[in-house]
Structure formats: C-alpha cells, structure tokens
C-alpha cells in the first residue's frame, strides 16, 4: 500500500457534525497549497446507485464539485447496505475488506499530492464489522483530525472519548475543528474550548461559525422527504427554503408571513391562500426576493382553472400525499446535506474553511 503520499483522516464525534462540510472546504484549501488532491471515503453508509455500483453520496458530492479524476468505486470502496452487517457476522471476511480498502486507497492516491480520507460518524462506527474509523485510519497509516459541534464542555468531552479509541489503535489525533459555533459565542468558544482541548493534548485547528444558509433545505430535498412531486417548477428544485408557513389562517393573516424564501403549505382547496400566493409573486423580482414555492398537502388539488394559473406562474408547486402538519413536521426534522450543484452553499463552505481553519498548521502537523 502507498505509504508516501501525505494524508489526513477526517472523523467526527457524532454523525452530522460536519465531516463532509470540512472535507469539502479542505479540498479547496489544500489544492491551493499542495496541488493535486485525492479523496476516499472507505466506508459509506448513505449511497446512490451509479452504473450499477453503490457509491457513497458524499463521494459523489466531492467528485462532482472538484472533478477528482479517480474512479468512483475507488473513492467509495465499501457501501454498507441494509444487510451488510448481518452477512458479515454470518461469514467474517475481514481480510478481503481490508484489501479492498487499501487497494482503493492506492488508486485514490495515484498521481495525487495529498489525500483526504473521510470517516463515517464517530471513531467507533464500523466496529461491528471490524472496521471502525479508528481501525481504518490505522490500516491507511493516517493521522486524524476530529470534527465536533459548537460549545465548550461538550466538544471537549466528546473529543476525549473519541481520541481514546484512536489512541487505542495507535492513531495520532493531531487536532480538532469545532463546527456550528454560534456567532454570539464564537470568541468565547474558541478561547475556552481551545484551552480545554489543550489539556487533552489536542490542538484546536479552527472554529467554524454556524451559518443559517447551510441548514436550509432546497425544494428538491423537501419534495423527496414529503414524498412529493413537482406539478410545476421542477427546474427550480435547488431554490432554498428559508421559512415554512402553514396556510391554516385567514388570507389577511397569512399574507403577513409572506417573505422571500417562504414555502407555503396548504391543501389545494384553500383557493384564497393559493390566489394570495400567486398575487404576491413579482414577475420581475430575482429569486432571492420571491416566495420559495407552494406545497399542496393531502394530494388535494385546486379546480382546473386555478391549477392552470399555478402552472403558468413562476411559483414552483409540489403536491404531497401528507397532510399539512406532517409536511411541516417532516421538513422540520430533516437532516440537511449539501448537494452537488449547491453553488451558494459550497462557495460559503470554502470561504469559511479558508478563513477559520489553520490549514497551514494542519500540514505542519502531518509532517
């Protein structure tokens, strides 16, 4: 296995703490400093099927954003399908998985000056099939950084726990990044969490402020989670939704909540709400100044004349079988992932990592 190309293993203290966000930003920052960057996510848990292969969705994001020029199957060698763990326990085949990961790393590192290795969840994820994040980092002879979520006590406690598992595998944790830090507490967290981590022997490499834009879903993501389909405006599926309003009040009252980026949820027989939404649309306004769209809940559609008006408008319209409450609840509980083509989010992530993470220090510690 390649032991020459510099590499870093990016792990997190919990799922959805910001590994992929960090990798996305680090890729751009490292490319400026060292040249050709490779990427691999050895064990993926959320995947899409491409050309008959199950490829981790974060791998697709990195590849479509940066054109890595490495086969997708090399960047995503293991996809944990629903029955993967049961099959492994029934018939252990650890050595073949190790070979697959190491061979894939060689392909991912080919003609690259640096490789980012993205983990899956916290240090122990994958232990059930003998490939925890900590063990994979050891197999790939990589040092690690830990991503955690904003605060002071919580990040320090969780990094202490995760560091112990990496140490048990002989993997050096060279630093930590605290993500989603409230702007009002940014300096406080950076100082005191940094001091707390220093007591653990872990250097704070950066803090990333919480940015509301990164937590906003787009219409396409919402349509998927509410089992919806676009009646109109599917080409605008990447439009961000900043606020959700249920049209369960009078027309005069609901229009008080109409603002840029608002998604209106209403059954199709509330013609007063739908007409109010239509008349609030300024045809000449840019997307950022418009309502985000309409969700027609309960699969209730308006009468044909109004439906035709909706289809001729500039307002995206989604129909969902869920009732209004379940639509709103599903949106509220969504886990928001950055998707390929989310240009505004990707640009913001790159800028934040460049500004807030000491990438030069990270390179120094890798040696």
Secondary structure as a PSIPRED ss2 file (coil, helix, strand):
# PSIPRED VFORMAT (PSIPRED V4.0)

   1 X C   1.000  0.000  0.000
   2 X C   1.000  0.000  0.000
   3 X C   1.000  0.000  0.000
   4 X C   1.000  0.000  0.000
   5 X C   1.000  0.000  0.000
   6 X C   1.000  0.000  0.000
   7 X E   0.000  0.000  1.000
   8 X E   0.000  0.000  1.000
   9 X E   0.000  0.000  1.000
  10 X E   0.000  0.000  1.000
  11 X E   0.000  0.000  1.000
  12 X E   0.000  0.000  1.000
  13 X C   1.000  0.000  0.000
  14 X C   1.000  0.000  0.000
  15 X C   1.000  0.000  0.000
  16 X C   1.000  0.000  0.000
  17 X C   1.000  0.000  0.000
  18 X C   1.000  0.000  0.000
  19 X H   0.000  1.000  0.000
  20 X H   0.000  1.000  0.000
  21 X H   0.000  1.000  0.000
  22 X H   0.000  1.000  0.000
  23 X H   0.000  1.000  0.000
  24 X H   0.000  1.000  0.000
  25 X H   0.000  1.000  0.000
  26 X H   0.000  1.000  0.000
  27 X H   0.000  1.000  0.000
  28 X H   0.000  1.000  0.000
  29 X H   0.000  1.000  0.000
  30 X H   0.000  1.000  0.000
  31 X H   0.000  1.000  0.000
  32 X H   0.000  1.000  0.000
  33 X H   0.000  1.000  0.000
  34 X H   0.000  1.000  0.000
  35 X C   1.000  0.000  0.000
  36 X C   1.000  0.000  0.000
  37 X E   0.000  0.000  1.000
  38 X E   0.000  0.000  1.000
  39 X E   0.000  0.000  1.000
  40 X E   0.000  0.000  1.000
  41 X C   1.000  0.000  0.000
  42 X C   1.000  0.000  0.000
  43 X E   0.000  0.000  1.000
  44 X E   0.000  0.000  1.000
  45 X C   1.000  0.000  0.000
  46 X C   1.000  0.000  0.000
  47 X E   0.000  0.000  1.000
  48 X E   0.000  0.000  1.000
  49 X E   0.000  0.000  1.000
  50 X E   0.000  0.000  1.000
  51 X C   1.000  0.000  0.000
  52 X C   1.000  0.000  0.000
  53 X E   0.000  0.000  1.000
  54 X E   0.000  0.000  1.000
  55 X E   0.000  0.000  1.000
  56 X E   0.000  0.000  1.000
  57 X H   0.000  1.000  0.000
  58 X H   0.000  1.000  0.000
  59 X H   0.000  1.000  0.000
  60 X H   0.000  1.000  0.000
  61 X H   0.000  1.000  0.000
  62 X H   0.000  1.000  0.000
  63 X H   0.000  1.000  0.000
  64 X H   0.000  1.000  0.000
  65 X H   0.000  1.000  0.000
  66 X H   0.000  1.000  0.000
  67 X C   1.000  0.000  0.000
  68 X C   1.000  0.000  0.000
  69 X C   1.000  0.000  0.000
  70 X C   1.000  0.000  0.000
  71 X C   1.000  0.000  0.000
  72 X H   0.000  1.000  0.000
  73 X H   0.000  1.000  0.000
  74 X H   0.000  1.000  0.000
  75 X H   0.000  1.000  0.000
  76 X C   1.000  0.000  0.000
  77 X C   1.000  0.000  0.000
  78 X E   0.000  0.000  1.000
  79 X E   0.000  0.000  1.000
  80 X C   1.000  0.000  0.000
  81 X C   1.000  0.000  0.000
  82 X C   1.000  0.000  0.000
  83 X C   1.000  0.000  0.000
  84 X H   0.000  1.000  0.000
  85 X H   0.000  1.000  0.000
  86 X H   0.000  1.000  0.000
  87 X H   0.000  1.000  0.000
  88 X H   0.000  1.000  0.000
  89 X H   0.000  1.000  0.000
  90 X H   0.000  1.000  0.000
  91 X C   1.000  0.000  0.000
  92 X C   1.000  0.000  0.000
  93 X C   1.000  0.000  0.000
  94 X H   0.000  1.000  0.000
  95 X H   0.000  1.000  0.000
  96 X H   0.000  1.000  0.000
  97 X H   0.000  1.000  0.000
  98 X H   0.000  1.000  0.000
  99 X H   0.000  1.000  0.000
 100 X H   0.000  1.000  0.000
 101 X H   0.000  1.000  0.000
 102 X H   0.000  1.000  0.000
 103 X H   0.000  1.000  0.000
 104 X H   0.000  1.000  0.000
 105 X H   0.000  1.000  0.000
 106 X H   0.000  1.000  0.000
 107 X H   0.000  1.000  0.000
 108 X H   0.000  1.000  0.000
 109 X H   0.000  1.000  0.000
 110 X C   1.000  0.000  0.000
 111 X C   1.000  0.000  0.000
 112 X C   1.000  0.000  0.000
 113 X C   1.000  0.000  0.000
 114 X E   0.000  0.000  1.000
 115 X E   0.000  0.000  1.000
 116 X E   0.000  0.000  1.000
 117 X E   0.000  0.000  1.000
 118 X E   0.000  0.000  1.000
 119 X C   1.000  0.000  0.000
 120 X C   1.000  0.000  0.000
 121 X C   1.000  0.000  0.000
 122 X C   1.000  0.000  0.000
 123 X C   1.000  0.000  0.000
 124 X C   1.000  0.000  0.000
 125 X C   1.000  0.000  0.000
 126 X C   1.000  0.000  0.000
 127 X H   0.000  1.000  0.000
 128 X H   0.000  1.000  0.000
 129 X H   0.000  1.000  0.000
 130 X C   1.000  0.000  0.000
 131 X C   1.000  0.000  0.000
 132 X C   1.000  0.000  0.000
 133 X H   0.000  1.000  0.000
 134 X H   0.000  1.000  0.000
 135 X H   0.000  1.000  0.000
 136 X H   0.000  1.000  0.000
 137 X H   0.000  1.000  0.000
 138 X H   0.000  1.000  0.000
 139 X H   0.000  1.000  0.000
 140 X C   1.000  0.000  0.000
 141 X C   1.000  0.000  0.000
 142 X C   1.000  0.000  0.000
 143 X E   0.000  0.000  1.000
 144 X E   0.000  0.000  1.000
 145 X E   0.000  0.000  1.000
 146 X E   0.000  0.000  1.000
 147 X E   0.000  0.000  1.000
 148 X E   0.000  0.000  1.000
 149 X E   0.000  0.000  1.000
 150 X C   1.000  0.000  0.000
 151 X C   1.000  0.000  0.000
 152 X C   1.000  0.000  0.000
 153 X H   0.000  1.000  0.000
 154 X H   0.000  1.000  0.000
 155 X H   0.000  1.000  0.000
 156 X H   0.000  1.000  0.000
 157 X H   0.000  1.000  0.000
 158 X H   0.000  1.000  0.000
 159 X H   0.000  1.000  0.000
 160 X H   0.000  1.000  0.000
 161 X H   0.000  1.000  0.000
 162 X H   0.000  1.000  0.000
 163 X H   0.000  1.000  0.000
 164 X H   0.000  1.000  0.000
 165 X H   0.000  1.000  0.000
 166 X H   0.000  1.000  0.000
 167 X H   0.000  1.000  0.000
 168 X H   0.000  1.000  0.000
 169 X C   1.000  0.000  0.000
 170 X C   1.000  0.000  0.000
 171 X C   1.000  0.000  0.000
 172 X C   1.000  0.000  0.000
 173 X E   0.000  0.000  1.000
 174 X E   0.000  0.000  1.000
 175 X E   0.000  0.000  1.000
 176 X E   0.000  0.000  1.000
 177 X E   0.000  0.000  1.000
 178 X E   0.000  0.000  1.000
 179 X E   0.000  0.000  1.000
 180 X E   0.000  0.000  1.000
 181 X E   0.000  0.000  1.000
 182 X C   1.000  0.000  0.000
 183 X H   0.000  1.000  0.000
 184 X H   0.000  1.000  0.000
 185 X H   0.000  1.000  0.000
 186 X H   0.000  1.000  0.000
 187 X H   0.000  1.000  0.000
 188 X H   0.000  1.000  0.000
 189 X H   0.000  1.000  0.000
 190 X H   0.000  1.000  0.000
 191 X H   0.000  1.000  0.000
 192 X H   0.000  1.000  0.000
 193 X H   0.000  1.000  0.000
 194 X H   0.000  1.000  0.000
 195 X H   0.000  1.000  0.000
 196 X H   0.000  1.000  0.000
 197 X H   0.000  1.000  0.000
 198 X H   0.000  1.000  0.000
 199 X H   0.000  1.000  0.000
 200 X H   0.000  1.000  0.000
 201 X C   1.000  0.000  0.000
 202 X C   1.000  0.000  0.000
 203 X C   1.000  0.000  0.000
 204 X E   0.000  0.000  1.000
 205 X E   0.000  0.000  1.000
 206 X E   0.000  0.000  1.000
 207 X E   0.000  0.000  1.000
 208 X E   0.000  0.000  1.000
 209 X E   0.000  0.000  1.000
 210 X C   1.000  0.000  0.000
 211 X C   1.000  0.000  0.000
 212 X H   0.000  1.000  0.000
 213 X H   0.000  1.000  0.000
 214 X H   0.000  1.000  0.000
 215 X H   0.000  1.000  0.000
 216 X C   1.000  0.000  0.000
 217 X C   1.000  0.000  0.000
 218 X E   0.000  0.000  1.000
 219 X H   0.000  1.000  0.000
 220 X H   0.000  1.000  0.000
 221 X H   0.000  1.000  0.000
 222 X H   0.000  1.000  0.000
 223 X H   0.000  1.000  0.000
 224 X H   0.000  1.000  0.000
 225 X H   0.000  1.000  0.000
 226 X C   1.000  0.000  0.000
 227 X C   1.000  0.000  0.000
 228 X C   1.000  0.000  0.000
 229 X E   0.000  0.000  1.000
 230 X E   0.000  0.000  1.000
 231 X E   0.000  0.000  1.000
 232 X E   0.000  0.000  1.000
 233 X C   1.000  0.000  0.000
 234 X H   0.000  1.000  0.000
 235 X H   0.000  1.000  0.000
 236 X H   0.000  1.000  0.000
 237 X C   1.000  0.000  0.000
 238 X C   1.000  0.000  0.000
 239 X C   1.000  0.000  0.000
 240 X E   0.000  0.000  1.000
 241 X C   1.000  0.000  0.000
 242 X C   1.000  0.000  0.000
 243 X E   0.000  0.000  1.000
 244 X E   0.000  0.000  1.000
 245 X E   0.000  0.000  1.000
 246 X E   0.000  0.000  1.000
 247 X C   1.000  0.000  0.000
 248 X C   1.000  0.000  0.000
 249 X C   1.000  0.000  0.000
 250 X C   1.000  0.000  0.000
 251 X H   0.000  1.000  0.000
 252 X H   0.000  1.000  0.000
 253 X H   0.000  1.000  0.000
 254 X H   0.000  1.000  0.000
 255 X H   0.000  1.000  0.000
 256 X H   0.000  1.000  0.000
 257 X H   0.000  1.000  0.000
 258 X C   1.000  0.000  0.000
 259 X C   1.000  0.000  0.000
 260 X C   1.000  0.000  0.000
 261 X C   1.000  0.000  0.000
 262 X E   0.000  0.000  1.000
 263 X E   0.000  0.000  1.000
 264 X E   0.000  0.000  1.000
 265 X E   0.000  0.000  1.000
 266 X E   0.000  0.000  1.000
 267 X E   0.000  0.000  1.000
 268 X C   1.000  0.000  0.000
 269 X C   1.000  0.000  0.000
 270 X C   1.000  0.000  0.000
 271 X H   0.000  1.000  0.000
 272 X H   0.000  1.000  0.000
 273 X H   0.000  1.000  0.000
 274 X H   0.000  1.000  0.000
 275 X H   0.000  1.000  0.000
 276 X H   0.000  1.000  0.000
 277 X H   0.000  1.000  0.000
 278 X H   0.000  1.000  0.000
 279 X H   0.000  1.000  0.000
 280 X H   0.000  1.000  0.000
 281 X C   1.000  0.000  0.000
 282 X C   1.000  0.000  0.000
 283 X C   1.000  0.000  0.000
 284 X C   1.000  0.000  0.000
 285 X C   1.000  0.000  0.000
 286 X C   1.000  0.000  0.000
 287 X H   0.000  1.000  0.000
 288 X H   0.000  1.000  0.000
 289 X H   0.000  1.000  0.000
 290 X C   1.000  0.000  0.000
 291 X C   1.000  0.000  0.000
 292 X C   1.000  0.000  0.000
 293 X E   0.000  0.000  1.000
 294 X E   0.000  0.000  1.000
 295 X E   0.000  0.000  1.000
 296 X E   0.000  0.000  1.000
 297 X E   0.000  0.000  1.000
 298 X C   1.000  0.000  0.000
 299 X C   1.000  0.000  0.000
 300 X C   1.000  0.000  0.000
 301 X C   1.000  0.000  0.000
 302 X C   1.000  0.000  0.000
 303 X C   1.000  0.000  0.000
 304 X H   0.000  1.000  0.000
 305 X H   0.000  1.000  0.000
 306 X H   0.000  1.000  0.000
 307 X H   0.000  1.000  0.000
 308 X H   0.000  1.000  0.000
 309 X H   0.000  1.000  0.000
 310 X H   0.000  1.000  0.000
 311 X H   0.000  1.000  0.000
 312 X C   1.000  0.000  0.000
 313 X C   1.000  0.000  0.000
 314 X C   1.000  0.000  0.000
 315 X C   1.000  0.000  0.000
 316 X C   1.000  0.000  0.000
 317 X E   0.000  0.000  1.000
 318 X E   0.000  0.000  1.000
 319 X E   0.000  0.000  1.000
 320 X C   1.000  0.000  0.000
 321 X C   1.000  0.000  0.000
 322 X C   1.000  0.000  0.000
 323 X C   1.000  0.000  0.000
 324 X H   0.000  1.000  0.000
 325 X H   0.000  1.000  0.000
 326 X H   0.000  1.000  0.000
 327 X H   0.000  1.000  0.000
 328 X H   0.000  1.000  0.000
 329 X H   0.000  1.000  0.000
 330 X H   0.000  1.000  0.000
 331 X H   0.000  1.000  0.000
 332 X H   0.000  1.000  0.000
 333 X C   1.000  0.000  0.000
 334 X C   1.000  0.000  0.000
 335 X C   1.000  0.000  0.000
 336 X C   1.000  0.000  0.000
 337 X C   1.000  0.000  0.000
 338 X C   1.000  0.000  0.000
 339 X C   1.000  0.000  0.000
 340 X C   1.000  0.000  0.000
 341 X C   1.000  0.000  0.000
 342 X C   1.000  0.000  0.000
 343 X H   0.000  1.000  0.000
 344 X H   0.000  1.000  0.000
 345 X H   0.000  1.000  0.000
 346 X H   0.000  1.000  0.000
 347 X H   0.000  1.000  0.000
 348 X H   0.000  1.000  0.000
 349 X H   0.000  1.000  0.000
 350 X H   0.000  1.000  0.000
 351 X H   0.000  1.000  0.000
 352 X H   0.000  1.000  0.000
 353 X H   0.000  1.000  0.000
 354 X H   0.000  1.000  0.000
 355 X H   0.000  1.000  0.000
 356 X H   0.000  1.000  0.000
 357 X E   0.000  0.000  1.000
 358 X C   1.000  0.000  0.000
 359 X H   0.000  1.000  0.000
 360 X H   0.000  1.000  0.000
 361 X H   0.000  1.000  0.000
 362 X H   0.000  1.000  0.000
 363 X H   0.000  1.000  0.000
 364 X H   0.000  1.000  0.000
 365 X H   0.000  1.000  0.000
 366 X H   0.000  1.000  0.000
 367 X C   1.000  0.000  0.000
